[in-house]
Amino acid sequence: MKSELIVDVTPQEIAIALTEDDRLMEVNREKRGEDTFAVGNIYYGRVKKIMPALNAAFVDVGHEKDAFLHYLDLGTEFLTQQKYVTKLVSDRRRIPELHKIERQPACGKEGQIADFLKVGDTILVQVSKEPINSKGPRLTAEISITGRNFVLIPFIDKVMVSSKISRQAEKGRLKQLVQSIKPHGFGVIVRTVAEDKRVAELDNELRVLVKRWEDTVRTLQRKEPVSLISEELGRTIGIIRDIFSPHFQSIYVNDQEVYEEIKQYLDLIAPESAKVVKHYTGEQPIFDKFDITRQMKTGLGRTVGFKKGGYLIMDRTEALFSIDVNSGSKKLYEDQEQNAFHFNMLAADEIVHQLRLRDIGGIIVVDFIDMDDKTNQQALYDHMRELMEHDRAKHNILPLSKFGLMQITRQRVRPAVEMQVMETCPTCMGKGKVQPSILFTDQIQEQIEAMTRQYGRGLRLHVHPFIYAYISKGIWSQKWQWRLEYGIHTIENQSLGMLQTQFYTADGQALDIPTAGNDNKESEK
């Protein structure tokens, strides 16, 4: 599988697109020039309000909305951490050694936050979820420093190895190795990518993570409450850290500074792969060059098509994200049960792709086409679980209900990716919205295929002169491709609107274009 990362840097934001075999799989956007309260940022905050009913506190970290901290997110070593922070800021001349701090009683799972915090207390916290909609950031007081191979956790003093490393011998090797090289007072989670890594490489990264913690401590000693203490690596570096593998073919970047930043990071974590980073200097926008813009406009709208003419209708509400599966006007099989099953299986592939592409989190409800056969329902459920196994976000899937609904919960740490794909109508100049113009020729081709199936070759297609000029560009133009493949004769017609088309028979008889009807669920029950 060919994996590539395309990084588009503008003065306002950095947009990062991950493709697999040239198919867009993930899109991330990172604002520039402002505090984005990104996941991983560490703040020295102040408690603003205690909510006993929620067993939580609201903490001021500088966001317009106070951040949310639940009791269970304090961490077991919260009291020890608070003692360390108090000692650190009370004596700014020296930094206390972590392992020499007297251990305090651990926080149990059944406690009340009011027993540990009060209004006005200062506290060291880390963003675990970015602000979403009207909600402020979600916090944790269990600070961690994430690297590619390790997660460093101060005050824990134990080693844990990822359960995804299946070989017990390798688990034992890594645990023994990390136990011998980690400083006292620190805990380490060994990530899956550390499997079979050399000692020198692991030791180097652990030293880097410990230094980041030491830099955080020094910054905390100089800062006053309600301030940023440590900023997480940029979204670009964070994505590379989490998903990079030796199978990456290319990372294209259109900005010299970000290019150097990524290259330096790869020199640190995978020197042999640094050559995959390439500085893009072409005149064409980088997302247009690699077909990202087109795929975003086709894949991020309210209606999304999938194979065999089916489509999804996707809607967001305050409480959940709903996905409606439709088969359109096309039938794959005469038997309705078999037809519904195959369209549902095709839809499942696109749904999983959409969850990852849009980074949809929270509660997701999918309304599949109704099926009566319990075997087919179980097969669809098994297929969804198999497809979701490769999703990095934590998730849970329930079997189909008696109403044909599948419920999915998926971890949400950032706002879902949204994009305005509709465009201002060029005919009414702003009174209406139309589908993206870049997709117009795709829509015409779908119409041609439907008309050719129904009426045969030799039809006449009338289009607006602007559209005619566009499809006539080049030696191997779109017009000639349609002529050879479908036998269509394309004719410019000034009486048509810019986005109108009209089909005629060879003798001049006007034809109606078939439309993909709404998938009436009642008719399929």
Secondary structure, DSSP 8 states (H G I E B T S, - for coil): --EEEEEEE-SSEEEEEEEETTEEEEEEEEESSS----TT-EEEEEEEEEETTTTEEEEESSSSS-EEEEGGGS-TTHHHHHHHHHHHHH-TT----GGGS-------TT--GGGT--TT-EEEEEEEE--BTTB--EEESS--EE-SSEEEEETT--EEE-TT---HHHHHHHHHHHHHHS-TTEEEEE-GGGTT--HHHHHHHHHHHHHHHHHHHHHHHH--SSEEEE----HHHHHHHHH--TTEEEEEES-HHHHHHHHHHHHHH-GGGGGGEEE---SS-HHHHTTHHHHHHHHSSSEEE-GGG-EEEEEE-SS-EEEEEE-TT--S-SSHHHHHHHHHHHHHHHHHHHHHHHT--EEEEEE------HHHHHHHHHHHHHHHTT-SS-EEE----TTSEEEEEE--SS--------EE-TTTTSSSEE--GGGHHHHHHHHHHHHHHHH-S--EEEE-HHHHHHHT-STT-HHHHHHHHH--EEEE-TTS-TT-EEEE-TT--EE---------HHHH-
